[in-house]
Amino acid sequence: MGKSSSLLPLFLCSLLLCLSIFHIKPVNALGTADGSEEWGYVRVRPKAYMFWWLYRSPQRVENASTPWPTVLWLQGGPGGSGVGIGNFQEIGPLDTDLKPRNSTWLQKADLLFVDNPVGTGYSFVEDTTALVTTDWEAATDLTTFLKKLYNTNERLQRSPLYVVAESYGGKYAVTLGISIAKAIKAGELKLTFGGVALGDSWISPEDYAFSWGPLLLDVSRLDFLGAENSNSLAEQIRQQLAAGQYQDATDTLSALEGVITSSSAGVDFYNFMLDADEDPIAASTNLGISEKLTMKKSYSMYLSSKASSTGSLADLMNGIIKKKLKIIPKSVSWGGQSNDVFDALVHDFVKPRISEVDELLSLGVNVTIYNGQVDLICATKGTEAWVRKLKWEGMKEFNKLERKPLHCNNDGVTRGFVKSYKNLHFYWILGAGHFVPVEQPCIALNMLGDITQSPAASSS
């Protein structure tokens, strides 16, 4: 009896320590004194915590007829951190050297970054059974997050929300878009929904696989033999997807990447005008999107090679940024569960989301598609292929329209093209690879202004 009593305080101490590691309130937030930034955690399910970071624009224009918009940025991967990659390497106010970014999207909108799915970036799960295994599960978590953030916040409710996604994030965006529309209709979500934008998005892996061989043949990165081998593996992927053999299709996709890499002498999957070894990542990173290193790691490093002169993004996020935020549990390392996130989604990785785009269009949701001209992984050729499969009633008229050229700063240089019909909009961005905001910042900003109907001034 005495021995048990003496152990009780020790047991309670251990229990309290354990609870303190993971104790996050259902909605827990901090922010800057001037209100320009807020961040925090939302418990979206038991054992699952989603981190978010909201920036309010210092260039906000008050216009009663055109409200200032908010952009929810969804990163790809799966397992890529919007709070890290999207924020510090693409569109946020500071770059990875913590210097002001001249092309920040805050010029057109408030920015809401979220580490999605749980397990990505600063978001975490208490054990791997709480990771999502489908894009729809990720959409459910994101909808729960939005309900908890928006339903009691009238200021947010007045700002229309636009979901903008990159790469695999496009699959989250279309499932989330449907979930948002249904939740609003059911009276469960108090939010003004502006639409979704799919940037170089992995909507149809099959169509992208079939695009690689012909595209690289046309630009002389593959010969006929290499293109034939590529097309043969793409056909194998098509058959595996039709049979529901998703793990096999993912493995074949990895093999296809290997064939393209060897036959092209190392073409860069994010810009087919480059060799992979023209980037610092080439010697140290496998670009295979189905490997454990995955697209999200290689593309974080790709962007780091362009944007940072000192240190890595992980060092920044686990150092000075974590210290600033004050809310990240000590046990949580930024990106520490990202590989687990990819592994949990491995079966959904190759599933198409074309029908979800169709559903959004039928619901009347604004859908914008934009693609970089020299992207390979989500090539424009593949994007055009899956867009042609859309069954939306407006497609016939959309296809009849001619594109309009896009310019920046009245320089007369054609920077891209756009075609719009009703609630479908397609932007072709010249000179950009996979990362449009980084590689063509001026046209990306103008495009964002058009998508969100931002009252901010245009640079066209």
N, C-alpha and C positions, 0 to 999 in steps of 0.2 A: 504493500500500500504506500509506504513512504517512498519507495523507489519510483512508483508510477507518478506520484505527486511531483517529485522533483523533475521528472521528464516533461510534465505538462507545460511549464513556461517555455521550455526549449521548443516544444512542438508548436505552440502558439506563435512564438517568435518566427519560426520558419514559415508557418502558414501566412502570417502577415507580410513577411518579406516577399513571398511568392505572389500574393495578391497585389502588392504595391508595384510589382514589375509590370503587370498587365492591366491594372485598374484604370480604365478610361470611362468617363461618363458617357451616356448615350450621345450627347453633343457636348464637346469640350473645345473651347476656342480661346485664343489669345490674339493680340494684334499690336500694331504700332499706336503710339499716343495720338497721332493726328488722324487715325482712322483710315489711312490710305492702304493699309494691308490688314488682313485677317487670316488666320489659319487655325487649323484644329483637326480633331478626329471626330468621326461619326461611327458609332457601333452599328453596323448594318445587319449583323446577325450575332448570335452568341459565338464568341471566339474569333470574330472577324471585324477588323477596325480599318476604316478608310481615312486616309489623310488628304486634306485639301488646303489650298492656299489661294486667297482672293486678293487681287490688286485692283484698286480703284484708280481710274485714270486722272492724272493732274490736268489733262487737256479736255476734260469733260465739257461738252457744250449742252446747255439746257435749252431744249426746244420742245415746246408743248405738243407740237404736231408730229415730231419725230423723236421718240425717246432714245436715250443713250443705251446702246446694247451691251450685253455681257456675252463673252465667248467662253464656253466650256471646252477646253482643249483635251483631246484624248490621244495619248501616245500609242505607238504600236508595240511590236515585240513578237509574241506576247511577253510582257514583263518589263517593257520600257517605261521609265518614269516620266510622266508629264511634269511633275514638280521639279525634276532635275533636268531632263533633256529638253523638253519643250520650253521650259522657263528660261534656263541659263544658256542653252545652246541654240535656241531658235527665235522665240518671239517675246520673251519677257523683258523687263526694263534694264536688267544687268546681264553682262556676259559672264563667262567663267573666270575672268580676271576681276570681276565685280566693277567693271567700268560700264558707263551708260551705253545702251544699244540705240543707235540712231534710228533703226528700223523697227523698234518695238511696236507691237500691235496695240499697245496702250494708246497710241495716237488715234485709234479708231473705236476702241471699246474697252470696257473693264475686262479683266482676264481672270478666269477661274481654272486653276490647275488642280487635277486630282490624280493621285496614284492609284490607278485601276488596272487590273482587278486587285482585290485584297492580296497582299503578299508582294506587291510591286512597290519599289521605292521605300517610302516611310510607312506605307500601309503594311499591316501585318496580320497574321493569323496565329492563334495560340498553338495549333497543331495543323498538320497538312490536310487533315480530313475536312477542314473548313475552306480549303481552296475551291474556286469554281472550276467546273469541268466543261462548261459550254458558254458560248457567247450570250445566250439567253439568261443564264445564271448571273453573268456579269451585269447584264442590263437590269436585272431585278435588284442587285445590290446598288447600282447607280441610282435607280429610281428611289429606293429607300433613302439613300443619301440626300437626294434632291428634296424629298418630302420633309426631311428633318431640317434641312438648311433653309428652305423657302417658305414653308407653310406658316411660319410665325414671323416672317421678315417682309414687311410691306415695301421696304426700299428695294429689295431684290425683285419682288413681284412686279414692280413698275418698269423694270428693265428687261426687254425681251431677250430670251436665252437662245443662242445659236451654238449648236454642237459642231465643233470643227475637229476633224480627225486626220491622222496621218498613218499610212501603212496599215498594219493590222488593226489599228484603232478604228478604221472605217467599218470593220465588222461589228465592233462595239457600238458605233454611232447609229447604224441602221436598226439594230435590235433595241437600243435605248430610245431612239426616236419613236418607234412604234409603242414602246412601253410608256413613254411620256404622254403621247397623244391619248392613249387609252386611260391613263391615270387622270389626266385633266378632264376628259369626258365623264369619268365616273365621279368627279368631284373630290378626288383623293389628293390632288396636287394643285397648289395655287401657284401657277407659273404661266407667263406669256411665252409661248413657244414660237421662235422665229424660223427654225429649220435646221437642216444638217448640211455640212459640207464635207465631202470625201476627197481628201488630198492623197494622190498616189496610193490608193487604198486597195488592200488585198481582198477584194470582193469575190473574185472568181479565180482561185488558184489554177484551175484547169485552163482557162483562157490565157492566163499569163504564161503557163508552161508551154502552150502551143505558140505563143508569140515569140519566144526567145530565139528559136532556130531561124525562122524566116527573117526576123529583124537583124540578127547578127550576120546572116548571109548577105543581106542588102548593104550593110555597112562594112563588109569585107573582114569582119572579125571571125567568121566561120567560113569554111569552104563547103562544097556540096556534101561531102562525106560527114563533116561535123554536123551540118544541118539535118541530114537524114538520121543520124544517131539521136540527135535532140528530138526530132519529131517522133521517132519510134518510142522513146521513153515517155513523151507527152501522151501518145496514144495509150500506152500502158497505164498511165495515171488516169486517163479518161475511163478505161475499163474497170480499174480498181474502185474509182469513185462510184460508178454505176452499180457495182456489186456491194457497195457499203464497206469496202475494205480500206478504211481510213488510215490505219497504221501503216499498211503496205503502201498506200499512195504517198504518205509522208516520206517513207523510206525511198521510194522511187524518185520523188522530188529531190531528195538529197543526192541520189545517184546522178540525176539530170544536171544538177549544179556542178557536180564533179566533172562530167563530160564537157560541159560548156567551159569550165575553167581550164581544163587541159587542152581542149581543141582550139580555144581562142588565145592561148598563151596568157591567160590570167586577166580577162576583161573584168572591169569593176562593175559589180551588180547595181551600184547606185548611180553610175554615170558611164554609159557604154563607150564614151569617147576617151575614157581613161583606162590605163592598166591598174589593176588592184594594187600593184606594188609602187604606184605613184603616190599612194597614201602611206603614212606611217603605220597604218594598221596591217598592211599586207603581210609583213614578216611575222606578225605575232597573233593574227586572228584568222580563223577559218570563217569565210563568209557564208557557209552553209546554214540556211535558215532552219534546218531541221536538226542541227546539232545542239548540244547543250549550251554552247556559247551563244547561239541563236542570232537572229537578225537584230534584236534589241541591243546586244552587247556590241556587235560590230558597228552598228550605226551610231551608237553613242561615241565610240572611239573615232569614227569617221568625222563626226561633227567636232569632236575635241581637236582633231588635227587642223580644222579650219578656224576654230574660234578661240583657242586658248594658247597662251605662251608659257604658262606655268602650271605644273601639277595636273592631276586628273580630276574628272568630275566627281568620282567617288571620294577622293580626298576632300574636295570642297564640301560635298554634302554631309560627309561624316565628321567634318571638322567645324569650320566657322559657321556654316549654315545651321547645323544641328544645335550648336551652342546658342545661336540667335533665337531659334524657335522655342527653346526651353521646354517644349511639351513632348518631345520624342522620348519614349522610354529608354533607359540606359541599355536595356537588353536588345534594342532594335537597331540594326545596322542598315543604312540605306542600301537597297538592292540585295540584301542578304538572302531573301527568299525568291528572287526573280527566276532562277532556274527551275525552282519548284512550280512556279506559276506556269511556265512554258510546258513542263512535263504534264501538268494536270490538264492542259488544253490540247494535248497532242492529237486527239481524235477529231476535235473541232477545227483544227488548224487548216485542213484542206477542204472543209465544207464551204460551198458557195453561199452567198447571201444576196443573190440577184432577186429572188422573190420578195425579200424584205424591202429592197429598193422600190420594187413595183408597189408594194403595199403602202409605203410612205407616200408615193406619188398619188395613189388612189385616195388616200386620206386627205389629200390637199396640202400636205407638208411640203415646204420649199426644199428641194434637193439640188445641191450644187456639186458638180464633179469637177475636179481640177487635176491636171497631170503635167509633170515636167517632161519636156521634149526628149531628153536623153536619159531618162530613167530606164533601167532594165528590169529590176525585180518586179516592179508594177508598171510595165511598159505601156505607153499610150496605145500601142497596137492591141494589147490585151484588154485595156479598158474599153476601147471602141468596140471590141468583139462582144464583151458582156453587155454593154449598153444596147447593142443591136438585138439582144435577146429579150429586152424589156417588153412586156405586153401591155403597158399603160396605154390608154386610149389616145393619148396625145402624141405618141411616137411617130405616127405617119406625118403629121404636120411638122414636128420637130426636125425630122430628117429632110424635109423639103427646104428648110431655111438655109441661107448662106451665112457663113461666119462673119463677124465684124472684127476688124483689127483693133489691137490695144496698144496704147502708147503711154509713156511716162514723161512728165515735165515738159510736155509739148515739144519734144525733141524730134518728132517725126519718124523715129525708128520704131519698126514693128516689134513689139515685145511679146505678143501673143494674139490669140483669137478667142472670141466668145460666141456662143449660140444659146439663145434662150427661147423657150416656148412655155407659156403658163408657168408652172412651178418647177420646171426642169431647166437647169443651167449647166453648160459645159464650157470650161476654160482650158485652152491649150496654152501652156506657158513655155515660150521659146527660151532656149539656153539654160534651162533648169534640169537637174536630175531629180533624185528622189525627194530632196529637201527644198521645196519651192521657196519658203520664207527666207532661207539662208542664201540661196543661189540667185534669186531674183526678188530682192526685198521690196523694190519700188512697186513693181506690178502686183506683188502679193498684197501689199498694203492697199492699193487701189481696189483690187479684187475684194478684199475684206470689207472695204467701205461699201461696195456695191451689194455684197451678200447681206450685210447687216443693215443696210440703209442708214449707215451712221451719219449723224449730222455734222461730223468733222469734215474739213475741207479736203478735196481731192487733189491729186498731183497729176491728173491726166492732161 
